[in-house]
Amino acid sequence: MKIEWHRKIKDLLDTAIYIKDIKGENFFNISSLIEDISKVYEDFYQYDEKFIENFIVQVENRLKFIIDEGEKTLTPYEIVKIARHPQRFTLQDILENVYDSYIELGGEGELNIDPAVVCAKATIVRKVGNELYFHQVMVIGHEKGHGEDFRQGGSAKPWGNEKALRYMKMAETEGIPIHFFIFTPGAYPIEDYPGSAQQIARNLYYMAKLRVPTVAFISEGGSGGAEAIGLADKRLMAEKGYYSVISPEGAAAIEAKIKDGRPPRELVEKCAKALKLTAKDNLEFGVIDKIIPEPPLGARRKDYEFFKKLRFELIKATDEVILQTRSLKILRKYALSKQDTEEFKFFVNWDLDEDEIEILIENRYKKYRKMSQWAVCEPKSVFKTFFDLGHTFSLKFKNEIKYRILKPSHKTFKKFFDELSSESSLLLKPVSDPVKTVYNLIVGKKIKTKLPTPILIEEEITPYTSPLALEDKTVTCPEAEKYGCPDLWVPDLYGEFCGVCPNCGYHFPLEYKWYLNNIFDKNSVKTFNDDIASGNPLGYEGYAEKLKEAREKTNLKSALLSFEAKIGGISLVAVMLIGDFRQGTVGVAEGEKFIRAIELAKITRRPFLALVHTTGGIRIHEGTLGLIQMPRCTMAVRDYVDAGGLYIVIYDNNSYAGPVASFLGSAPYQFALKSTRLGFAGPRVIRETTGQDVAPDYHSAENALKRGHIQGIWDRRELRKNLFKALLTMGGKNLYYR
């Protein structure tokens, strides 16, 4: 009995320390209580049994009171501390207490390929009456561990996310559901192959159309690292978890413009509240589906009641995903209503046939398409709504008739005619060849074969004078010391040189209007969805004023411009992320405009071009509503590419973070202009995360090409010509001009 009591006092001491870490050392004099418990624990065998028994009861009652009081005053930043705490349950605890058996796939401990990501084949058992039913699932998640440094606190390296993708594909092959578990402060920011941003983009692109049911559970969901395994059919979240576009500390550092050191505690707590990162907030925003209740001040390693609840919710969530693919809605609703208890009333087969898989993928697309739409700022009347619906319907109808009925019939007839002509020529060849030979000898020239007339691109377009070219002065190339570049006269540099040093090829930044006027055919650029504006859905303090300033500065309503244009007569749909508007960051408005543009390109079978003037990532002031644009836009990309579209991305200046780790990085064809800086996180974030400084050229386009992150480096002076060549030679036969 004494051994049990000694262990019990240790548990009470851990609980008291846990409360102190979450609520602070002055909360209900918790520090004094810790001293009392520690003294009894250390001198345990000097006390008699009666004292120990009474002491345990008193301390238990005291701690229960303090925990209940602490729960009443819990703040968002305290919730962040709960999710991060070393006593918090981890994926290993879930594998051992939620699943009935499991086999980890990969090496053990430090020998694992990125120990921050654990993949396991697991069995979870459902009891219905006296019957037991065994389900096989693939478990993929972040492992923070209990103090193991090699796990990097659950921050996945690129090859960890690659491992996750590999076992997603294995689950797909075996036809078993996947349970994702998100315990990460964010991805480990390195560009080593396969690259942090690019691998997250690959994961999102593949998850968009995974052919098996997926359920995600979020405890700590930090930024793009969470999205790498977060795109799921059902998204559950721990009541004391957090899910955010950035850590409160990171947001505070940005708000205070701190380059080194820690931001003040008050600002961190303020940012945690402003980011609206709690489970309750995220459920209200519609970016998660359900909250899993936890005990006061959060579940820890030995909260077995919580594990029992989580087990039930994981099975139930998987059932819901499966049943939503079944055709009989009445039976489906009945089945779901009967599962809304602590026990299962019937068995649901988790196998899907081909038709159900198609419905599963369609449901997933619809789910994410609707996310955050309520936050889109767009002035709309009833008339405009019906007009837009009618216009979209007519476009779809016209193009379906044109490309699914008329053109296939034309192609079939042409193919038949060509084959008939070919067969006829083969039959006549023995007779025609001698005649041709005699003809050539007499006339002295060969019979010419008629070639199709190529589409020509005019070399000259309407001259556009950059405002930068109006200054009568010279500038020095940043690479002058290295390459001996002479000083450049500004009117020449920003005029005929297109902002490119003629000696070394260094690219000076140019305004976004230069591209609109120099890349596309004259008078062909026609913008659309201009009324969709960036808003302030979180009510973030001071953000509305910043948006107003950006609108006045640029005369734009968001950082993304969507337009139709032509290059050499080829019609395309394009978007541009504009650095002048909040550093080209992406929020709800930008995500919605991107999706509508790529959907238009799909309907009209036109190429889709994304020009990145600059992007600084996902806009932190819009929280998870901004973050969710990563999977939303990537799903639209996957849908467009699978439909036979041609998607090309051109990077310029600086391109970082979320967009590169999703809808930009998932493009089949990505090119960067020389002097572009491209990556997942900037040098400061890498230094803070890894403790290491990176080389000055770490994010250069040349290194991105070496790592396989892009497909080529282009010169701005040849951008129009190279894009035209790409439009002619890339993409499949589904494009309208094929």
ABEGO torsion letter per residue (X at the ends): XAAAAAAAAAAAAAAAAAAAAAAEAABGGAAAAAAAAAAAAAAAAABBAAAAAAAAAAAAAAAAAAAAAAAAABBAAAAAAAAABAABBBAAAAAAAABABBBBBEBBEAABBGAABBBBBBBBBBBBEABBBBBBBBBBBBBAEBGBAAAGGGBBBAAAAAAAAAAAAAAAAAGBBBBBBBBBAEBBBBABOAEAAAAAAAAAAAAAABABBBBBBBABBBEAAAAAAABBABBBBBAABBBBABBAAAAAAAAAGBABEBBBAAAAAAAAAAAGABAAAAAAAGABABBBBBBBGEBBAABAAAAAAAAAAAAAAAAAAAAAABABAAAAAAAAAAAABABBABBBBABBBAAAAAAAAAAAAAAAAABGAAABBBBBBAAAAAAAAAAAAAAAAAAAAAAAAAAAAAAAAAAAAAAAAAAAAAAAAAAAAAAAAAAAAAAGBBBBBBBBBBBBBBABBBBBBBAAAABBBBBBBAAAAAAGBBBBBAAAAABAAGGBBAAAGBBBBBBAAAAAAAABBBGABBBBGAABBBBBAAGBBGAAAAAAAAAAAAGBABABBBBBBBBGGBBBBBBBBBAABGGGBBBAAAAAAAAAAAAAAAAAGBBBBBBBABBAEBBAAAEAAAAAAAAAAAAAAAAAAAAGBBBBBBBBEBBBEAAAABAAAABABBBBBBGBBBEABBAAAAAAAAGBBBBAAAABAAAAAAAGABAEBBBAAAAAAAAAAAAAABEBAABAAX
